[in-house]
Amino acid sequence: MYYLFLSLFIVFSTPVLAENFFYGKLLGGTGQVDRTMNPAISMNGLFLGNWGPAIAEGKGVKLQELEGQFTAAVDPYFFANFILSIEGTNGSMSAEEAWVSTLGLPVVSLKVGKFLQNFGKNNLVHTHAQPLIDRPLVNQLILGEEAFNTAGVQADILVPMPWYVNLSIAGVSAKTAELYDATRDEDLANVNRLENLWDLTDATTLGLGVSYSVANNKANNLSHFLGADLTLKYVSPKGRGNLAVIWTNEFIQGWRRGYMTLEELNWDHGYGMYSTLMIRIHPVFWVGGRSDQVNLTSDATTKQSAENIVIAYVPTEFSAIRLQSGLTQETGQETKWQTLLQLNVTIGSHPAHAY
């Protein structure tokens, strides 16, 4: 009797043993609770303060965004990633991404669901992972504030070359894509990207990408988008200091044929680019800046430009404080300034960001 009570005490005083006892012995299970397939769960919070006449709305201090991510291997054949976003301005929740990709297929990987389309460099980057606090003007004004993000199917093909070459081909909904807003539910947008990556040295890499997309638009005509990007990265070898340099350049051009016939004032042709330079000068400090230029043509040509600088305190991958300030200029208007201050925190396990 003594040994029986001693055994029960050990089982119930240890949560894992107690759980195994109930599921395995009392409920007829195997005696083991398998946690290996539990998803990695994380929550990211963005808290923003912004001031200045360049800010059209939402000045002051606010909760910018909450983003919850659930990611795991479904089984040996599929991998799933679900991201829920709560916008701080109105508190509405939406599925920012929800996709499943294949595992183990030779040469090709397939992705199905709602995801950020593989167009250009910045479109794939979530809000909390931006090098500066806000997105470049060309992404905001040509691809749209919500970025190129809709449901569909994408195939990524690893091209056999001496360097890294990835060819991405996708068919996605043109109806729910903000930059197309097609009139028919069945309309699809074609999105293609060819990405190259070279190791120049052990510490330096060069990336070059070309993107193209076409689909029917809300004017029942074709819209075309073309992009090119160049990225140079240097990270000092381990033990040789903390210097890191990331120089990103991207050009995007769009033709939205038929928009000039619509009642609302919308641009018909637009193009622009940005250049971002970020430098890690200390293990926990980054400094950098971005230059933007956008031209939009509707009944007249509107030019917008911006210059911003940023300093960031990044003690770990789970937290960052960033201070950004800059000037914007639009045709026929006076120069306006903005200042942004952001606290970025993440709790829980989360996958690495896109390279």
C-alpha positions as CSV (number, residue, x, y, z in Angstrom):
1,M,0.0,0.0,0.0
2,Y,2.9,2.4,0.8
3,Y,4.4,1.9,-2.6
4,L,1.0,2.4,-4.3
5,F,0.5,5.8,-2.6
6,L,4.1,6.8,-3.3
7,S,3.7,6.0,-7.0
8,L,0.4,7.9,-7.3
9,F,2.0,10.9,-5.5
10,I,4.9,11.0,-8.0
11,V,2.5,10.7,-11.0
12,F,0.1,13.5,-9.9
13,S,2.8,15.8,-8.6
14,T,4.5,15.9,-12.0
15,P,2.1,17.5,-14.7
16,V,3.6,15.6,-17.6
17,L,3.3,12.2,-15.9
18,A,-0.2,13.0,-14.7
19,E,-1.2,14.0,-18.3
20,N,0.3,10.8,-19.7
21,F,-1.5,8.8,-17.0
22,F,-4.9,10.2,-17.8
23,Y,-4.6,10.0,-21.5
24,G,-2.8,6.7,-21.6
25,K,-4.3,4.7,-18.8
26,L,-7.7,6.1,-18.1
27,L,-8.7,7.2,-21.6
28,G,-7.2,4.2,-23.4
29,G,-4.5,6.2,-25.2
30,T,-0.9,5.2,-26.0
31,G,0.4,6.7,-22.8
32,Q,2.2,9.5,-24.6
33,V,1.1,13.0,-25.5
34,D,2.8,14.0,-28.7
35,R,3.8,17.6,-28.7
36,T,6.2,17.4,-31.7
37,M,3.5,18.6,-34.1
38,N,2.4,21.6,-32.0
39,P,2.8,24.9,-34.0
40,A,5.4,27.6,-33.2
41,I,3.3,30.5,-31.9
42,S,4.3,34.1,-31.7
43,M,2.7,37.5,-31.2
44,N,4.2,40.7,-32.5
45,G,3.2,44.2,-31.3
46,L,3.9,47.5,-32.9
47,F,3.3,50.7,-30.9
48,L,3.7,53.9,-32.9
49,G,3.9,57.6,-32.3
50,N,3.9,60.0,-35.3
51,W,3.9,63.7,-35.7
52,G,4.1,66.2,-38.5
53,P,2.1,67.7,-41.5
54,A,3.3,64.8,-43.8
55,I,1.1,62.5,-41.7
56,A,-2.4,62.6,-43.3
57,E,-4.3,60.9,-40.5
58,G,-3.7,59.0,-37.3
59,K,-1.3,61.4,-35.6
60,G,-0.2,60.9,-32.1
61,V,0.4,57.7,-30.1
62,K,-1.4,54.5,-31.0
63,L,-1.3,50.7,-31.2
64,Q,-0.2,50.2,-34.8
65,E,-0.7,46.5,-35.3
66,L,-0.8,43.1,-33.5
67,E,0.3,40.1,-35.5
68,G,-0.1,36.5,-34.4
69,Q,1.7,33.8,-36.3
70,F,1.1,30.0,-36.1
71,T,3.6,27.9,-38.1
72,A,4.3,24.2,-38.2
73,A,4.9,21.1,-40.3
74,V,1.5,19.5,-40.9
75,D,3.1,16.1,-41.7
76,P,6.1,15.0,-43.7
77,Y,4.4,16.4,-46.9
78,F,3.0,19.8,-46.0
79,F,4.0,23.0,-44.1
80,A,1.5,25.5,-42.9
81,N,1.8,29.2,-41.9
82,F,-1.2,31.2,-40.6
83,I,-0.8,34.9,-39.7
84,L,-3.7,36.9,-38.1
85,S,-3.4,40.7,-38.0
86,I,-5.3,43.2,-35.8
87,E,-5.1,46.8,-37.1
88,G,-4.7,49.2,-34.2
89,T,-6.7,52.0,-35.9
90,N,-10.0,50.2,-36.0
91,G,-9.4,46.9,-34.1
92,S,-10.5,44.7,-37.1
93,M,-8.9,41.3,-37.4
94,S,-8.0,39.8,-40.7
95,A,-6.0,36.8,-42.1
96,E,-2.9,38.6,-43.4
97,E,-1.6,35.3,-44.7
98,A,-2.8,31.7,-44.6
99,W,-1.0,29.2,-46.8
100,V,0.3,25.7,-47.1
101,S,3.4,24.7,-48.9
102,T,4.7,21.3,-50.0
103,L,7.7,19.5,-48.4
104,G,10.1,17.2,-50.1
105,L,9.2,17.7,-53.7
106,P,12.3,17.7,-56.0
107,V,13.2,21.0,-57.6
108,V,9.8,22.6,-57.1
109,S,7.9,23.8,-54.1
110,L,4.1,24.6,-54.3
111,K,2.3,27.1,-52.1
112,V,-1.5,27.4,-51.9
113,G,-3.6,29.9,-49.9
114,K,-3.5,33.6,-49.2
115,F,0.0,35.1,-49.2
116,L,2.1,38.1,-50.1
117,Q,3.0,37.7,-53.7
118,N,6.6,37.2,-54.7
119,F,6.8,40.5,-56.5
120,G,9.9,42.7,-55.9
121,K,11.8,43.0,-52.7
122,N,9.7,45.0,-50.2
123,N,6.3,43.4,-51.0
124,L,7.3,40.3,-49.1
125,V,8.3,42.1,-45.9
126,H,5.7,42.4,-43.1
127,T,5.2,45.7,-41.4
128,H,7.2,44.8,-38.3
129,A,10.2,43.7,-40.4
130,Q,10.5,46.9,-42.5
131,P,14.0,48.5,-42.3
132,L,12.4,51.9,-41.8
133,I,9.1,52.3,-40.0
134,D,7.0,53.1,-43.1
135,R,7.0,51.4,-46.6
136,P,8.6,53.1,-49.6
137,L,6.4,55.5,-51.5
138,V,6.5,53.4,-54.7
139,N,5.0,50.4,-52.7
140,Q,2.4,52.6,-51.1
141,L,1.3,54.4,-54.2
142,I,1.7,51.9,-57.0
143,L,1.2,48.5,-55.4
144,G,-1.1,49.8,-52.7
145,E,-1.1,50.2,-48.9
146,E,-2.2,46.6,-48.4
147,A,0.7,45.4,-50.6
148,F,0.3,42.7,-53.3
149,N,-1.5,40.1,-51.1
150,T,-4.3,37.8,-52.3
151,A,-5.2,34.1,-52.6
152,G,-3.9,31.7,-55.3
153,V,-1.2,29.1,-56.1
154,Q,2.5,29.6,-56.5
155,A,5.3,27.4,-57.8
156,D,8.9,28.1,-56.8
157,I,11.4,26.3,-59.1
158,L,15.1,26.0,-58.1
159,V,16.9,26.5,-61.4
160,P,20.1,24.3,-61.7
161,M,22.8,27.0,-62.1
162,P,26.2,27.6,-60.6
163,W,24.7,30.3,-58.4
164,Y,21.3,30.5,-56.6
165,V,18.5,31.0,-59.1
166,N,14.8,30.8,-58.1
167,L,11.9,31.1,-60.6
168,S,8.5,31.9,-59.0
169,I,5.3,31.5,-61.1
170,A,1.9,32.2,-59.5
171,G,-1.8,32.5,-60.5
172,V,-3.7,34.5,-57.9
173,S,-7.1,36.2,-57.7
174,A,-7.3,39.4,-59.6
175,K,-10.7,40.2,-58.0
176,T,-9.4,40.5,-54.4
177,A,-6.0,42.0,-55.3
178,E,-6.2,45.7,-54.5
179,L,-4.0,46.8,-57.3
180,Y,-6.2,45.0,-60.0
181,D,-9.7,45.0,-58.4
182,A,-11.0,43.0,-61.4
183,T,-14.7,43.0,-62.0
184,R,-15.1,39.2,-62.4
185,D,-14.6,36.6,-59.7
186,E,-12.8,34.2,-62.0
187,D,-10.1,36.6,-63.2
188,L,-6.6,35.6,-62.3
189,A,-3.4,37.6,-62.1
190,N,-0.1,36.1,-63.3
191,V,2.8,37.0,-61.1
192,N,6.4,36.0,-62.0
193,R,9.8,36.6,-60.4
194,L,13.3,35.5,-61.3
195,E,15.7,35.9,-58.4
196,N,19.5,35.5,-58.4
197,L,21.9,35.5,-55.5
198,W,25.7,35.4,-55.7
199,D,28.3,35.1,-53.0
200,L,30.9,37.7,-53.9
201,T,33.0,36.9,-50.8
202,D,32.4,34.9,-47.6
203,A,30.9,38.1,-46.1
204,T,29.3,39.7,-49.1
205,T,26.3,38.7,-51.2
206,L,24.7,40.3,-54.3
207,G,21.0,39.8,-55.1
208,L,19.3,40.7,-58.4
209,G,15.6,40.2,-59.1
210,V,13.1,40.9,-61.9
211,S,9.3,40.7,-61.4
212,Y,6.3,40.9,-63.8
213,S,2.6,40.7,-63.3
214,V,-0.5,41.1,-65.6
215,A,-4.2,40.8,-65.2
216,N,-7.6,42.3,-66.0
217,N,-8.4,45.5,-64.0
218,K,-11.6,47.3,-62.8
219,A,-11.8,49.1,-66.1
220,N,-12.0,45.7,-67.9
221,N,-8.6,46.2,-69.5
222,L,-5.2,44.9,-68.8
223,S,-2.8,46.2,-66.1
224,H,0.9,45.4,-66.2
225,F,3.5,45.8,-63.4
226,L,7.2,45.5,-63.9
227,G,9.8,45.5,-61.2
228,A,13.6,45.2,-60.8
229,D,15.6,45.1,-57.5
230,L,19.3,45.0,-56.5
231,T,20.5,44.2,-53.0
232,L,24.1,44.2,-51.7
233,K,24.8,42.8,-48.2
234,Y,27.9,42.8,-46.1
235,V,28.2,41.2,-42.7
236,S,31.6,41.2,-41.0
237,P,32.9,37.7,-40.3
238,K,32.4,36.4,-36.8
239,G,35.0,37.8,-34.4
240,R,35.9,40.7,-36.7
241,G,33.7,43.4,-35.4
242,N,29.9,44.1,-35.7
243,L,29.8,46.0,-39.0
244,A,26.9,45.1,-41.4
245,V,25.8,47.0,-44.5
246,I,22.5,46.4,-46.4
247,W,21.9,48.5,-49.5
248,T,18.6,47.8,-51.3
249,N,17.3,49.4,-54.5
250,E,14.0,48.8,-56.2
251,F,12.3,50.1,-59.3
252,I,8.6,49.5,-60.0
253,Q,6.5,50.6,-63.1
254,G,2.8,50.1,-63.6
255,W,0.4,50.6,-66.5
256,R,-3.3,50.5,-65.5
257,R,-5.0,50.8,-69.0
258,G,-8.5,52.2,-69.0
259,Y,-8.3,54.0,-65.7
260,M,-8.4,57.4,-67.3
261,T,-12.0,56.7,-68.4
262,L,-13.2,56.1,-64.9
263,E,-15.0,58.8,-63.0
264,E,-12.7,58.8,-60.0
265,L,-9.3,60.3,-60.4
266,N,-6.8,57.5,-60.7
267,W,-3.4,57.3,-62.2
268,D,-3.1,55.4,-65.5
269,H,0.7,55.1,-65.6
270,G,3.2,55.3,-62.8
271,Y,6.8,54.5,-61.9
272,G,9.1,55.1,-59.0
273,M,12.0,53.8,-57.1
274,Y,13.7,53.9,-53.7
275,S,17.2,53.3,-52.3
276,T,17.7,52.2,-48.7
277,L,21.0,52.0,-46.9
278,M,21.2,50.4,-43.4
279,I,24.4,50.2,-41.4
280,R,25.0,48.3,-38.1
281,I,27.6,50.4,-36.3
282,H,27.4,48.6,-33.0
283,P,26.0,45.2,-31.8
284,V,22.7,46.9,-30.9
285,F,22.6,50.0,-33.0
286,W,21.6,50.6,-36.7
287,V,21.6,53.8,-38.6
288,G,20.3,54.4,-42.1
289,G,18.1,56.2,-44.6
290,R,15.9,56.0,-47.6
291,S,15.4,58.1,-50.7
292,D,12.1,57.8,-52.6
293,Q,10.8,59.1,-56.0
294,V,7.4,58.4,-57.6
295,N,5.8,59.8,-60.8
296,L,2.0,59.2,-61.3
297,T,0.2,60.2,-64.5
298,S,-3.6,60.7,-64.7
299,D,-4.9,63.9,-66.2
300,A,-1.7,65.5,-65.1
301,T,1.7,64.2,-63.8
302,T,2.1,64.2,-60.0
303,K,5.6,63.8,-58.6
304,Q,6.3,62.8,-55.0
305,S,9.6,62.4,-53.3
306,A,10.8,61.7,-49.8
307,E,14.0,61.6,-47.8
308,N,14.1,59.8,-44.4
309,I,16.7,58.9,-41.9
310,V,16.4,56.3,-39.0
311,I,18.3,55.2,-36.0
312,A,17.3,51.9,-34.4
313,Y,18.2,50.2,-31.1
314,V,17.9,46.5,-31.6
315,P,19.2,44.6,-28.6
316,T,17.8,41.2,-29.8
317,E,15.6,39.8,-32.6
318,F,12.6,40.1,-30.2
319,S,12.7,43.9,-29.6
320,A,13.6,47.1,-31.3
321,I,13.0,50.9,-30.9
322,R,13.2,53.0,-34.0
323,L,13.2,56.8,-34.5
324,Q,12.6,58.0,-38.0
325,S,12.4,61.6,-39.4
326,G,12.2,63.0,-42.9
327,L,10.7,65.3,-45.5
328,T,8.2,64.7,-48.3
329,Q,7.5,66.8,-51.4
330,E,4.6,66.7,-53.8
331,T,4.1,68.7,-57.0
332,G,2.5,72.1,-56.3
333,Q,2.7,71.7,-52.5
334,E,5.2,72.8,-49.9
335,T,7.7,70.4,-48.3
336,K,6.3,68.6,-45.2
337,W,8.0,66.9,-42.4
338,Q,7.3,63.8,-40.4
339,T,8.7,62.1,-37.3
340,L,7.9,58.5,-36.3
341,L,8.8,56.6,-33.1
342,Q,8.1,52.9,-32.9
343,L,8.4,50.1,-30.3
344,N,8.5,46.6,-31.9
345,V,8.3,43.5,-29.6
346,T,7.8,39.9,-30.3
347,I,7.0,37.1,-27.9
348,G,7.0,33.4,-28.6
349,S,8.8,31.3,-31.2
350,H,8.8,32.7,-34.7
351,P,10.5,31.8,-38.0
352,A,13.3,33.8,-39.6
353,H,12.5,36.7,-41.8
354,A,13.0,36.5,-45.6
355,Y,16.7,37.0,-46.5
